[in-house]
Amino acid sequence: MIALSTPVFVAMATLVSTALSAASAPTAADVIETTRLEWLSLPPVWVLVLVILPALVLVCRWLYLAEPSGGRARWLPAVLRGALLSLVLLFLFHPVHSRQRVRVERPVAALLLDDSASLREHDLADLASELGLPREAERRAVVAAALERPLAELSQDYELLLYSFGSSLRALGGLDDLAAADGETRLGDALAALAAEARGRELTQVVLVTDGRVNAGRDPLAALASLATRQVPVSVVGVGDPEVPRDVRIADVTAPEVALAGDTVTLEVSVAARGYGGDVAQLSVTHAETHEQLARVDVVLPGDPGSSEVAQQLVRVSFVPEIEGDVDLALELTHMPGEADDVNNSARHLLRVEPGRINVLYVEGYPRYEFRFLRDSLLRVENMQVQFLLLSASEDYIQDSSAGVDPLQRLPTGLEYLLEHYHVIILGDVHPQDLGPEHEQFMADVKGFVEAGGGFLMIAGERWSPREYDGTDIADILPVIIGEYEQEQGNVWDAGQAFRPRLARPRDPHEIVSLKPDVDANQQLWEGEGGLAPMTWYYPVAKVRSTA
């Protein structure tokens, strides 16, 4: 790995140019046309000289002597007969007039650009200035600017195959498409994939632009064997500082785009560190306009002290927005001692805070315990406006609803109506056909509602849900694969016995099961004797969906 400076920038452009120009070939895709006369049955030269030509002379001599007339009159018939015989011999040699057109293609070269997350670092300040970029420009921007001119020149004479690689090899439309987002650098896999993809084509050169950090996949040297057997040269251009700087950064932020006033908002922040393992940094969330601090947590930085490898960990930070409207969130990691660059210590996220009322539609098949419990509970929540629809009720039954909310008389339909009037839809133990003659359209609308950002909850029941929804649009939005009922029922452990669920990740629980901010107290609430009441029934499913 080399450090790019101004001279190295010139060397990099020169290296790419000279490496690709090493293959001698026409500079354009020319068409060359040739014509020639071929003899398909022409005998070897010695047969023609030693056998056929002497035989032809003897025949002509015999024809001449056999002519009864003398003088000039004897020569003319002999010459004519000899010419005719020669013509017959020429036809026996099968003369063919052929025309050949040859298209000469431009030489093919491949350029592989590292697109891993390490290309977001800011360690090429001097070179960035020389290229007219801000000194804090990321590596990917510097690489794109440095290669722009030589690639434009070389593309006139060569067919360039442009790829990026990180976790996989991808065709690249242009230098501006570099994202530097992959958490893995599988250089060996990328070289093997290039060799497989270019099979059958004559590669003249491979140029590899990388910072040299490989953290996954096969050995790059082993992957080069397939290119070496084809005698394809590989030139490497190093990017970055050989003295790996210590650094902390906010690698990624996952957060909702819309929240309700008074509701808890949880941000999932991926914090990356190199050389600060075990040190403590502060992660703060502030309102970018008012500078009001909304949340702050201490982060024990991941990795080993002094290590040159980048380590990441997920940090959750929560706050409660009180003001409606657009909130520009500013996330900031404290500057660490010895950190050369703190530009990547911050991130922004725009959050839309809507009025703090949640509109809920709850559809249930019959008045089971779960329905009665949730009805009484939801009606007491002040910031919820709930409409209930009990399908087994008689026609003159007045459906329950929150105070000031009109009771339902029928099942609401239409995707636009659902999106306009509800934030969450709860579906209880309901047979799909009990939803009415347009039940398939309703299920399709619920799927569209979820895909547009709405919330959906299915409460399993012993009669219909979720068993009868297998293969429907509702099954597509469930976080589990339903599976065959009879088969899964046989996997039930201690059927009918009370049990307490165990958290899959007690030290890093999903926000759905995070009922208390303290992880130990939260685990005790779910699993301990003095916590939540034990469960007595559950619906067995095949497995959790991979996207859940």
N, C-alpha and C positions, 0 to 999 in steps of 0.2 A: 504494500500500500504506500502511495506517495502523497505528499502534500502538494496541492495545486497552488502555484503562485503564477505571476504573469508570465515568466519564461516557460513554466510548465504548461500554461494554457496554449501558448504557441506550439509547444512540443506535442500537446495532445491533438491539436488540429492537424499538425504535420503527420503525426503517427497514423491517424485515421486515413488521411489522404494517401500517404505512401504505402500503407499496408494494403489498401484496396487497389492502388495502381500497380502493385507488383504483378498482378495477373495480366499477361499480354493477350489482348483480344481486340477486335475492332471496336471502335467507340460508338457504333450505332448498329442497329439491327438492319444490316444490308442484305439485299437479295442478289446473289450471283448466279447468272444464267450461262450455261455452256452447252455447245452442240458438237457432236462428233459422229463419225461413221464407224460402226463396229461390224466385225465378221464373226457371226456366232459359230460357224463350222469351219473356220480357217484352220488348216492343219499346221503342225509345227513348221518352223522355218526350214529346218534341214530337209523335211519331206518336200516342201515347196521347191527348194533349190535343187536338190539332188534327184528328185523323182518326177515331179509334175512338170517343171519347166523343160527338162530334157525330153520328156515324153511328148510334150506339146511341139517342141522343135522337130523331133523325128516324124511326128504325124504330119506336120506342115511340109516337111521334105518329101515324105511319101506321096502326099497329095500333089506336090509339084511334079514329081517324076511320073506319076500316074496319068498326068494330063497328056493326051495324045498330041494336041497342037503344040507348036513351038513358039519361041520368042515371047513377045509381050503378052500374047493371048494365053500362054500357059501360066504366067504369074498371077493374073487377075483372079481366076477361079480359085487358085490355091490360097491366095490372101483372104478371099471372102470366106472360104471354108474354115480357115484357121481362126479368123475373127469370130465366126459363129461358135466354134468350139471353145474359144476363150470365154465368150460371153456365157455359154452354158456352165463352164466351170465356175465363173464368178457367182452365178445364181446358186450353184450348189454350196458355195461357201456361206450362204444366208446373210447377205449384207443388211444392216439395220442402221437407220439414221435416228440417233437418240438426242433428246434435249433434256438437260438436267438443271433444275432450279434449286439452289441452296440458300436457305435463310440463316444468316449468322446472327445469333442472339447475343445480347449484351451479357457480360459476366455477372454472376449472381454473388452477392455478398450479404452477410447477415450481421446486424448490429444489435447486441443484447444490452439493455440498460437496466441497471439495478433500480427496482421500484419499491424497496422495503422501507419501513418506517424510519430507519436510520438516515435516509436521504432528506429528512426534515431538519437535520441539525444545521446549526449556523456557525460553521467553523472556517468559512472561506471568505472572510470579510475583504481582504485585499483584492482577491481576484474578482469578487462581486463589484467592487468599485471600478476596476479596469474595464469591466463589461458594461458599465453604465447602470448597474443594479444597486439597490440599497445595500449597505454593508451588512445588514442583518438578514439578507436574502438566504433562503434555504439552499441546501446542496442541489436539490432537483432543479431549481430555477437557474443556478449557476451552470449546471451541466447542460441544460437546454440552451442557454445562451451561447455557451462555448461551442456547441456542436452545430448550431443553426447554419452558419455559413459553409463549413466544409461539407455538410450533408447535402446542402442545396447544390453545390458544385459537383459532387460525386454522383448525385442522382441523374445527372445528364449523361453519364457514361456507363453507369452500372445500374443493374436492377437490385435495389436495396430492400432487404427484408428486415423490417423494423419490429423488434420485440421488446417487451418489458418482462421482468421476472421478479418474483418474491416468493410467495407460496406456490406459484405455478407460472408456466410460460404463457404469455398472452401476446397476440398481435397488437401492435401499437399504431394508432392512426397518425400520430404526430407527437412531437416533443412536448407539446402543451398538455397531452393526455397523461403525463406522469402524475401519479397521485401520492406516491410515497406513503402508502397506507398498510401494506402487508406487515404482519407481525413476525413472519418467518422469511428467511432467505435460503431458498433451496437451489443453490447454484448448480449442484450436481444434477438434480432433477431437470433443471432448465436446459442444461447442455445435452442431456439424454433425449429430452423431448424435441430439441432442435434437430438432432441427428435423425430422429425418426421422422419428423415432419419434412425434412429436406431430402429424404431418401428418393432417389431417382432424378435428382437435380444436381447439376455440377456446381457445387459451392467452391468459390475461389478463395474466400477469406471469411473469418469470423472475428469481429471486434467486440470485446467485452469491456463494458464500462461499469465498474463496481467499486464499493469501498472495501471489498475483501472480507466482509464479515459473513460467515456461513454458520447458521445455527440449527439447521434441520436438513433432512434428505440424505441422499447418497454422497459418497466421496467425489468431489469434482475431478480429481485426477483419474479415478476409475471411469467416470463418465466421458472423459476426453478420449478414451481408447477408440470409441466408435468413429470419432472424427479423425484420429490419427491414422487409422487403417485406410481411410480415404484420402490421406495426405492433404487434409484441409488445415492450413495454418490458423492459429488462434492468437490474436494480439490482445493484450490486456492493458487498459487504461485505469490507473488507480485514482480514486476520488476521496479526498478527506485529509485529515491531519494524522500523521503517524503517531503523534503523541495524543492518545485518546483522552479528551478532557473529562473531568468530572461534571456531572450534569443531572439535574432533575427537571422533569417537564410533565405537563398535562398531555397525555397521549390521546385521550378520547373522552368525550362527554356524552352520556346517554341520558336524556331527560325528556319529559313530556312537552309537547308544544302548547297544550291547553290544560289549564287547571282551574279549579273552582276556588273562589275566595273563602278562606277559612278552612280549606282542606290541606292536608299535608302533602307537600311536593318532595319527592326523593330524587336526587341527582346521583347517577352512578358515574364516578370519575375514575378513569384509568390513569394511575400515576406511575411514571417510569423513572427509574433512577440508575445512575452508574457511578460507582465509587463512593456512595454515601450509605451503604447498607447499614441498618441499625440506627442511623441518626433520625431525629425527629424534626419534621417540618410542619408548618401550619397551612391548612387549606381553608380559605375563606371564600364566602359567597356574599357579594354586596350588590346593591342596586347601583348600576353604572351611572345613573343620572343624579340621584340624591346622595350617593356614597353611604347609604345606610347599610350596616352589616346585618345580613339576614341569617347567616350560620357560619360556624367555624369549628373545625375538628383538628385534632393532632394526628399526624400520619407518621407511623414508623416506616421509614423508607425501606423498600425491599432490596435484596441482593446482599452480597458480601462486601465488607469494608475494603476499599482499595481495588475491587474487581473492575476489569475493563468491560465486562459484559453488562448489557442492559437488562434489568429486571423490572417486572411490572406487577402491580397489584390493584385490585378494585376497591375503591373507597366510596361508601355511601354517606351522603350528607343530606339532611332534611331540614325544611323550614315550612312555615305556614304563611302564605301570602294573604295580606289583609286588604290591599287596594286593588280594585278592578282596573283592567286595561292592559296595555303592553308593558312588560317589565323586562328591561335589558339586564340580564344577570352577568356579572363579572366574576369569574373564578380566578383565584390567585394563589400560587404556591410561594412561600417565603423564599427569598434569595438565600442560598446556602453559602457558607464561607468557602472560598476557592472556586466558586462557580464562574466560569468565564463568560457565559452567555445566559441571560435570564429572559430572553424574548419569548421562549417557549414555556415560561412558567405561568402563563395566563391563557384564558380562553373566555369566549363569550357565548351566551345562549339567550335567545329571545323566547320569553314565556308569555302566553296570552292568558290573563286571569279573567274569567267570566263570573257573573253574579253567582253567589254561593248557594244556589238551590239546585238540587239534583232531582230531575224528573224521572220517575221509575214506572215502568209497566210490568206488572206481575200477573202472569197467566198460570192458573192452577186447575187441575182436573177435578179434584174432590177435596173436601175440607179435612185433610189429614193434619197431624200434629204440627208438621213443619210449616204448613200454611197458616195455622192459627197463631203459632209463635211469632213468625215473621210479620204477620199482619199487625198484631198488637205492638210489636217492637217498632216497626217502620212508622206507624201512625203517631208514635210519640217523638219521633225525630223532627226537630223544628225546621231544619234546612232541606227537608225532602218533601217533594210533592208526588205522592204515590197514587196510582190507579190500579185497583185489583179487578181481575176478571175470573170468577169461579164458574167454570164451564158446566158443572153439575147442578148449579142452582136453577130454581124454577124461573119462568119468564117474568113473574111479578116481583122477583127478588131485587132489591136495590143494592147494587154492588158497592163495596167499600171504597173509600177514597179519603185522601187527606182533607183537612178543613179548607174550605174555599175552592176545592177542585171538584168539577162535575163528575159524577159517577159514570162509568162506561155502560153502554147499552149493547154494544157488540164489539167484536175484536177489531182494533184499528188495523188498517191495511194501507199499503202504498209506501214505497221506500222514502219518498220525500216527506210524507206525513210523519213517519217514524223519526227521521232525522230532525225534523223541526220541533217535535213535541217531547222527545225522550232523550235522556242520556244513557240509561241502562234499561235492558229488557231481561226479566227473570222468567224462565220457563220451568214450571214444575213437572209433576208426574202427569203428563198429558199424552194421550194417543194422538198421533199426527192427524188422523181423520176427524178427530173431535174439534180441530181448529176450524172446520167448515169446509165447504166445497172448494174453496180456493186455498187449501192448506199448502199445496206445493208452492204457490206464488208467495204466500206469507213466509215460508221458510227461506225462499230465495231472497225476499226483502230483508229478512233478519241477517242473512249472510252479507248482503250489501251494506246493511247498517253497521255491522262489525268492521267490514273492510274500510268503511268511511270514518272509523274512529269511535263508534259507539261501543258501549260495554254490554257484555252478554254473560248471563249466569244460568246454568242448568242445575237444578236440584234433583238428584237421582231419586227414583222411586221404585217400589217393589213391583209395580204393574207395567209401566210403559217406558219410562225414561231411564237411561238413554237407549235401551235395547231396540225400540221400534224406530229409532232415527238412524240406524246404520244404513249407509248408502244414500242419505239425503244431504241437502245443503247444510243442515244443522250439524251433521257429523263432520263436515269440512272445517268448521270453526271451533270444534271442541279441542281441548289441549291433550286429548288421549285418543288412542285407537280403540274402538269399542270391542271388536273381536266377536267370536261366536259365543253366544250366551252359555250354552250347555258346557262347552269346553272350559270357559273361564270360571263357571260356577264350581267346577270340580277343583279349582285351584284355591278356593276360599279356605282360609286357615281359621280354625276354631269358630265355625259359623255359629252365630247367635251369642257368642261370648263377648262381654264388655272388653274394650281395649282402648289404649291411648296411642295415638299416632306418634311416631318418632320423626323428628325433623331430619331431612336428608343432609342439610348443611347447617347445623346448629350455630356455628361460629360465623356463618355468612348466610343468614336465611333470606329467602325471597321476601319482597315487601308484602306479599299477600299474607304470609304467615308471621310477619313481624308485628305482633300486637303490643310489644313493649320495646322501648329503645335499648334497654340493656339486654345483651344476648343471653346472659345466664338466666335472668329473670324470665325472658321470653321462652327459653327452653323449659324451665321449670313450669311455666304456665301450661305448656302443651303436654309435657310428659310426666310431671310430678303429681303426687297424690292430692295435693291441695290446689291444683290448678283447674283447668276446664273439666267439665263432666266427661266421663268416658263415653266412647261411642259404642253402639251395639250392632250396627249394620253398615255395610258399604257395598257398592256395586263393583264387582271385579271387572277389570278391563284388560285388554291385551298388553298395552304398553303406553308409555308417555310419548306424545308426538315430539319429534326432534325439534320442532320450531317452538315448543311451549316454553 
